[in-house]
Amino acid sequence: MKKFNHMFTESILESNNQGFNNEIIQNINLYVSSSLEKMPDFMQYGVLLISIFFNHLFLFFYLKRFEDLDSAKRLKIINFVKARNVILLSLLVRLHETLILNRYFEYESKI
C-alpha cells in the first residue's frame, strides 16, 4: 500500500498543478496515514478496501495496477473519476485530495 499511496499522492499533486519532491511526498504520506488511522475502524476498513479495489481495478483495462501505470494514465484516471463522479472511487479521490492538498499547503506556508 505504500507504493500506492506514494503514486496516488504524486498523481493528485500533478492533477492540481502543484510541484513536489520526495521530502514533501513523505511528509504528506505520513500525514494521510495518521489521519486515516484516527478514523473509526469501520471507516478505516472501508477506505482500505476501496483503495485496494481502486488499485487493482485497472488490471482489467491496462493489465497493470494503478501504482504501476505511467503518470499520464494515472492523471487521466483521476480526472475521469473526478469528472464523472464515479460513486465510491470519487469519494476516495476527494478524501485523499483534501488531506493531501491540506498538508501540502501547510507545508508550503512553513517554507
C-alpha positions in Angstrom: 0.0 0.0 0.0 2.9 2.4 0.5 3.7 2.4 -3.2 0.0 3.0 -4.0 -0.1 5.9 -1.5 3.0 7.4 -3.0 1.8 7.2 -6.6 -1.7 8.4 -5.5 -0.2 11.4 -3.8 2.0 12.2 -6.8 -0.9 12.0 -9.2 -3.2 14.2 -7.1 -0.5 16.8 -6.7 0.1 16.7 -10.5 -3.6 16.9 -11.3 -3.7 20.1 -9.2 -0.6 21.5 -10.8 1.5 21.5 -7.6 5.2 21.0 -7.5 6.7 18.3 -5.3 9.7 16.3 -4.3 10.3 13.1 -2.3 10.5 15.0 1.0 7.1 16.7 0.5 5.6 13.4 -0.5 6.9 11.5 2.5 5.6 14.3 4.8 2.2 14.2 3.1 2.0 10.4 3.2 2.8 10.4 7.0 0.0 12.9 7.5 -2.5 10.9 5.4 -1.6 7.7 7.1 -2.0 9.2 10.6 -5.3 10.8 9.6 -6.7 7.5 8.3 -5.5 5.7 11.5 -7.5 8.2 13.6 -10.8 7.3 11.8 -13.2 4.8 13.4 -12.5 1.2 12.4 -15.4 0.8 10.1 -14.4 3.9 8.1 -10.7 2.9 8.1 -11.5 -0.5 6.8 -13.9 0.9 4.1 -11.2 3.3 2.9 -8.6 0.4 2.8 -11.0 -1.8 0.8 -11.9 0.9 -1.7 -8.2 1.7 -2.0 -7.3 -1.9 -2.8 -10.2 -2.1 -5.2 -9.1 1.1 -6.9 -5.5 0.0 -7.2 -6.5 -3.3 -8.8 -9.4 -2.2 -10.9 -7.1 -1.1 -13.7 -5.8 -4.6 -14.2 -8.8 -5.2 -16.4 -8.1 -2.2 -18.6 -4.4 -1.7 -18.7 -3.1 -5.1 -17.3 -1.4 -3.1 -14.6 -2.3 -1.9 -11.2 -2.8 1.9 -10.7 0.5 2.2 -8.9 2.3 0.7 -11.9 0.8 2.9 -14.5 2.7 5.8 -16.1 2.0 9.3 -14.9 -0.2 10.3 -17.9 -2.6 7.4 -17.4 -2.8 8.0 -13.6 -3.7 11.6 -14.3 -6.3 10.6 -16.9 -7.9 8.1 -14.4 -8.1 10.6 -11.6 -9.5 13.3 -13.8 -12.1 10.8 -15.2 -13.1 9.7 -11.7 -13.5 13.3 -10.5 -15.3 14.5 -13.7 -17.7 11.5 -13.9 -18.3 11.3 -10.2 -17.9 7.5 -10.0 -19.6 6.6 -6.8 -17.1 5.2 -4.3 -14.0 5.9 -6.3 -14.8 9.6 -6.4 -15.2 9.7 -2.6 -11.8 8.1 -2.2 -10.1 10.5 -4.6 -11.8 13.5 -2.9 -10.9 12.3 0.6 -7.2 11.8 -0.3 -7.2 15.1 -2.3 -8.5 17.0 0.6 -5.9 15.5 3.0 -3.0 15.8 0.5 -3.7 19.4 -0.5 -4.4 20.5 3.1 -1.0 19.1 4.2 0.8 20.4 1.0 -0.4 24.0 1.6 0.5 23.8 5.3 4.0 22.5 4.4 4.4 25.2 1.7 3.4 28.0 4.1 6.1 27.0 6.6 8.8 27.4 4.0 
